[in-house]
Structures are given as structure tokens and as C-alpha cells.
Amino acid sequence: MTRAAAPPLTGEVNAYEDELARYLGVTDVVAVSSGTAALQTGLYAAGVRPGDRVIVPALTVVMTVAPVVALGAQPVFVDCNDDGTDFDLDDLTTHLDDAAAIVPVYLWGRAPDSDAVHHLAARRGIPVVVDACQALGTMIGRTHAGLDATVGCYSTHQLKLLSTGEGGFLATDDSEIAATARAYRSHWLPPPPQSAPASRIAHNFRLAAPLAALGRAELSGLDEQISWRTEQTLLLIRLLAQVKQLEALVPPRQRWNHYAPVFRLHLDRPRAFSEHLAALDIPVPNSTGTFKLIPLDQRPMFADETGPRCTTAATVLDTVLAIALTRADDHTRIAQYAAIIEQEVHRWVDA
Ligand SMILES: Cc1ncc(COP(=O)(O)O)c(C=O)c1O
């Protein structure tokens, strides 16, 4: 595919986008400087403007909601289902009126087990902008996770399966959204059809050309990285299979990218246990213990007089151990993690 390069961009970025689009089976990819920028650009291109209400799960990282707030929109937090893979559909339905967008988040690489959200959104004409920042490589049937939506947004931060150090991209089959996104990432240059150059205030969310070159090299090894992460995750799950206080949560009906091994903890004070693991001599890095993940509606900046409402999200985060693996974690390291977790579970139970 040939395409005129925007003035500040280079052929390297165009080639990276074209190769990603081919890999993902979409018409358009727009490379940007981070996953956060991908979400902000995707939301803007999907029509989100100041004052709009945007549905965000309580069960996610702050990076999902920051772009919503940056656009001047109002996040509306919705609770999750019991295993945290989807919205609580009843709660979602009661918040859909006047929503300008829905932002499902495929945390730990896990996609939902049904497309109920897409049906609800389609019936009301609400765009769905998926935060698939952790989910590159997860597939539902033949579709890449995040691409059954209006826009899918991905991060290529250094911990991701495809890494450019910092970076991200959005993917869509909607050419108007893609044109608006290309304009928004680069000071409205080039403008979308029927719009004048630099006629709107936008951003510099461009991906630097050397990072695009790195992305192209990474993309050629992406399937290998997904296989490696799958091997790492399945090894940890297998090594811990006899520990009855740990229940491995494996999402059904998808090719999961195995981004992070996830266990439900059947222990007293499970969050304290995750924090304890994160603080050991060889820390076992995990979402709640290391990164202090709490539901968005519990974060002080979103607190209001009614208090946190998303109780299932709170329970999931309090009771789940999601290990943050890296590509450098070899079999020896993973065996160390497993041994530490097993030993500390037994100590916790005996204490
Ligand atoms: C679920 C999720 N959303 C958004 C982001 C933001 O991506 P980035 O760090 O590339 O801005 C991340 C990155 O860690 C993420 O994991």
C-alpha cells in the first residue's frame, strides 16, 4: 500500500503502520507515541468531546481514564463481572444513556467471553474504543482482540509483547476515524477530507521514526513472543497446580496471549499477601502488590460523597494475584517465582 507521508513523518512510520494493518487484518493503523496517546486519539476520532460521558470499567489502570479526562470528558465507572473479564452488564445498561463512548479494557490480556457489550453499543449507536493495551496477540476466533470494536488501542511500552520502548497504535476499519486520528496525532496535519490544515488544536502524539523501525523488527518476532509468554505463563501455572489456595484463571473461548498469569487467592487477607510477595528479597511483581492497583472509583481524585460503588471490581483486585512477567523471565526465574509463592502461601496459611 502506498500513502503520502505527512510532512513530519517518514516512510518508516508508514511502513510500520502498513505491516501492522496487514498483521491485524484491518484497513488502517495509526502509530502514536504511547498507548495512552492511542486511547486519547481513538476517543477523539470516535467523537468524544468536552462534557461527554464515557463509560470506563472500574477495574483498570489509571492510563485508561487519563485520556478521557484529558479530552474534558466525564468518566462513568462501571463494575465488572465476577472474574473481571467483562463489564457487569446490568450495571453497564443502567449507565448507557447519553454515553458518548464505551471503553472496555482487556486487562491481563483477557478478552470477554461474549460480545454482549458490542450488541448493547450497536443498538444505541455508541462507539466502542477498546483498551487492548495488554491484549495484542489475544484472538477471538480469527479476530484480534480489540478489533471487533470501532477502534482498538494498543501500547508498545517496553513491557508489552511488541515493544518500541515507548509507543502505541490504534487500529480500525473506519477510514474516517483513521483520517481524524492521523490529523489529531500531528497538529491536524494532514487534515481529514473537508478540513483545513492545522485548523484545529491537536497534539504531537507522533511515533518517532527510529521507534517505528524498531517496531517493524519487533513485529517480525511477535508470534514468537506470544509463544514465549504462553510458555512462561503455562509453566508458572503448572508449577503451582498443586497449591490449592491458588486457582488459575484462564479465560475461555479465545486464544489468550497469556500476558499475565492470573490466580484467584483463596487465602485470608489476599491483598496483604500480594503486597507481601512484592516486598520479598526476590520480589514477585504483581498488579496489586507491586503496582497497588485499586478500582478507579476508589482513587481519591474520583472520590465523591457517595463513595466507591464498584464492589465486584474491588473484590477482584483484592483477591487476584496477577504476575507481571517480562520476556527476560527464563525457566529458572519462573521456577524461583513458583517456589517463593508456594512457600509463602504455606507460611501464610500456618501463621
Ligand atoms: C491496560 C492499559 N491501558 C493503557 C496503558 C497505557 O499505555 P502506555 O504506557 O503505552 O501509555 C497501559 C500500559 O501500561 C495498559 O496496561
The ligand as an SDF file (V2000), in Angstrom:
LIG
                    3D

 16 16  0  0  0  0  0  0  0  0999 V2000
   -4.4570   -1.5040   30.2460 C   0  0  0  0  0  0  0  0  0  0  0  0
   -3.5330   -0.3860   29.8480 C   0  0  0  0  0  0  0  0  0  0  0  0
   -4.0680    0.7370   29.3460 N   0  0  0  0  0  0  0  0  0  0  0  0
   -3.2930    1.7640   28.9430 C   0  0  0  0  0  0  0  0  0  0  0  0
   -1.9270    1.7230   29.0730 C   0  0  0  0  0  0  0  0  0  0  0  0
   -1.1110    2.8990   28.6420 C   0  0  0  0  0  0  0  0  0  0  0  0
   -0.0990    2.5590   27.7250 O   0  0  0  0  0  0  0  0  0  0  0  0
    1.2470    3.4380   27.6940 P   0  0  0  0  0  0  0  0  0  0  0  0
    2.0110    3.1350   28.9340 O   0  0  0  0  0  0  0  0  0  0  0  0
    1.9470    2.9640   26.4470 O   0  0  0  0  0  0  0  0  0  0  0  0
    0.8320    4.8510   27.6050 O   0  0  0  0  0  0  0  0  0  0  0  0
   -1.3230    0.5750   29.5980 C   0  0  0  0  0  0  0  0  0  0  0  0
    0.1360    0.5000   29.7430 C   0  0  0  0  0  0  0  0  0  0  0  0
    0.6870    0.0110   30.6800 O   0  0  0  0  0  0  0  0  0  0  0  0
   -2.1420   -0.5030   30.0000 C   0  0  0  0  0  0  0  0  0  0  0  0
   -1.6100   -1.6160   30.5200 O   0  0  0  0  0  0  0  0  0  0  0  0
  1  2  1  0
  2  3  1  0
  2 15  2  0
  3  4  2  0
  4  5  1  0
  5  6  1  0
  5 12  2  0
  6  7  1  0
  7  8  1  0
  8  9  2  0
  8 10  1  0
  8 11  1  0
 12 13  1  0
 12 15  1  0
 13 14  2  0
 15 16  1  0
M  END
$$$$
